[in-house]
Amino acid sequence: LAPKVHAYPKHNYEIYPWHARHTALKRTYEYRIVITTLGQHADGLWLPFIHDRAWIINDHRNLLSPSKLQEASECLIGTHDFSSFRSKGCSRSSPVTTLYDFEIREKPYLGYDSKLLTIRISGRSFLYKQVRNMVGSLIMGVGLGKLDVV
């Protein structure tokens, strides 16, 4: 057997102890929500590229208000105690986390009477299922008018 030949020269440098999860300074989650008014026909057949990658909401009464979502999301930016959005299996000792950005974009989708809502949340770290619970609460509570922004 021939000895192993390295394709790169050896350097004398200090190895930085880097870890993908523990040394990240910022994390970003993106949720896609398709809002449609097609009623019973919103079964995913007309959404060939996104039906299993987005939350599809049938809003046939046009209740969902992206402007209310944006207003409510601005209250969440900053350092807060997010205990209410913490899931049961969270093992973190402190529920205090920092959100840097909470962006909500809306655009027409596929030429139907549908919209694609993209929610992008960035922060230093997150609690277990925090982002999922925040997006669900915003959509089901504030977006559909069940809760008001104070």
C-alpha positions in Angstrom: 0.0 0.0 0.0 1.2 3.5 -0.9 1.3 6.1 1.9 -1.6 8.6 2.0 -0.9 11.8 0.2 -2.7 14.9 1.4 -3.9 17.4 -1.2 -3.4 20.3 1.1 -0.3 21.5 3.0 -0.3 21.2 6.8 -0.5 24.6 8.6 0.3 25.4 12.1 -2.8 27.2 13.4 -4.9 26.9 16.4 -8.1 25.0 15.9 -11.2 27.0 16.9 -13.7 24.9 18.9 -16.6 25.4 16.6 -20.1 23.8 16.9 -22.9 24.3 14.5 -25.6 24.7 17.2 -23.6 26.2 20.1 -21.5 28.9 18.4 -24.2 30.3 16.1 -24.9 34.0 16.7 -28.2 34.1 14.9 -30.9 31.6 13.8 -33.7 32.2 11.4 -36.9 30.3 10.9 -39.2 30.8 7.9 -42.9 29.7 7.8 -45.0 29.8 4.6 -48.7 30.1 4.9 -51.0 29.9 1.9 -54.3 31.7 2.5 -57.0 30.6 0.1 -60.7 31.3 -0.3 -61.4 28.2 -2.4 -63.4 26.4 0.3 -63.5 22.7 -0.1 -61.3 22.8 -3.2 -58.2 23.7 -1.1 -57.1 20.1 -0.9 -53.5 20.6 -2.1 -54.0 19.4 -5.6 -53.7 22.9 -7.0 -50.5 23.6 -5.0 -48.1 21.1 -6.6 -44.9 22.6 -5.2 -45.9 23.7 -1.7 -48.8 21.6 -0.5 -46.6 19.6 1.9 -44.3 22.6 2.7 -46.8 25.2 3.8 -49.7 25.7 6.2 -52.8 26.0 4.0 -55.5 28.1 5.6 -59.0 28.2 4.1 -60.1 31.8 4.8 -63.3 31.9 2.8 -64.7 34.8 4.9 -61.5 36.9 4.4 -60.9 37.4 8.1 -57.1 37.0 8.1 -55.4 40.4 8.4 -51.7 40.6 7.7 -51.5 44.1 9.0 -52.7 43.0 12.4 -50.1 40.2 12.3 -47.3 42.7 11.7 -48.6 45.0 14.4 -48.7 42.1 16.9 -45.3 40.7 15.8 -43.6 44.1 16.6 -44.5 43.5 20.3 -42.4 40.3 20.3 -39.1 41.9 19.1 -36.5 42.3 21.8 -35.6 40.4 24.9 -38.6 38.9 26.7 -39.7 36.0 28.8 -41.3 33.6 26.3 -42.7 31.1 28.8 -46.1 31.2 27.1 -44.7 29.9 23.9 -42.5 27.2 25.5 -43.4 23.6 24.8 -43.8 20.9 27.4 -40.5 19.2 26.5 -38.4 22.3 26.8 -35.4 21.6 29.1 -33.9 25.1 29.0 -33.4 26.7 32.4 -34.3 30.2 31.4 -37.3 31.2 29.1 -35.7 34.6 28.3 -34.7 34.8 24.7 -34.0 37.7 22.2 -35.8 38.1 18.9 -34.0 40.4 16.4 -36.4 40.4 13.5 -40.0 39.4 12.8 -40.8 39.9 9.2 -44.2 39.2 7.5 -44.5 39.4 3.7 -47.6 38.9 1.7 -47.9 38.3 -2.1 -50.4 36.9 -4.5 -50.0 33.2 -5.1 -50.6 31.2 -8.4 -53.1 33.6 -9.9 -55.9 32.2 -7.8 -57.7 34.1 -5.1 -54.9 33.1 -2.8 -52.0 34.7 -1.0 -48.6 33.5 0.2 -47.7 34.8 3.6 -44.1 34.3 4.5 -43.1 34.8 8.2 -39.4 35.0 8.9 -38.2 35.1 12.5 -34.6 35.7 13.6 -33.1 35.5 17.0 -30.1 34.6 19.2 -31.7 31.3 20.3 -35.2 29.8 20.7 -37.1 27.7 23.2 -38.3 24.3 22.1 -41.2 24.8 19.6 -41.3 28.6 20.4 -41.4 29.7 16.8 -44.2 27.2 15.9 -46.2 28.3 18.9 -45.7 32.0 18.2 -46.8 31.7 14.5 -49.8 29.6 15.4 -50.9 32.0 18.1 -50.5 35.0 15.8 -52.4 33.4 12.9 -55.2 31.8 14.9 -55.5 34.5 17.5 -54.6 37.9 16.2 -54.8 37.2 12.4 -58.3 35.8 12.6 -59.5 38.5 15.0 -60.0 36.4 18.1 -57.4 38.5 20.0 -56.6 42.2 19.9 -53.2 43.9 20.1 -53.0 46.0 23.3 
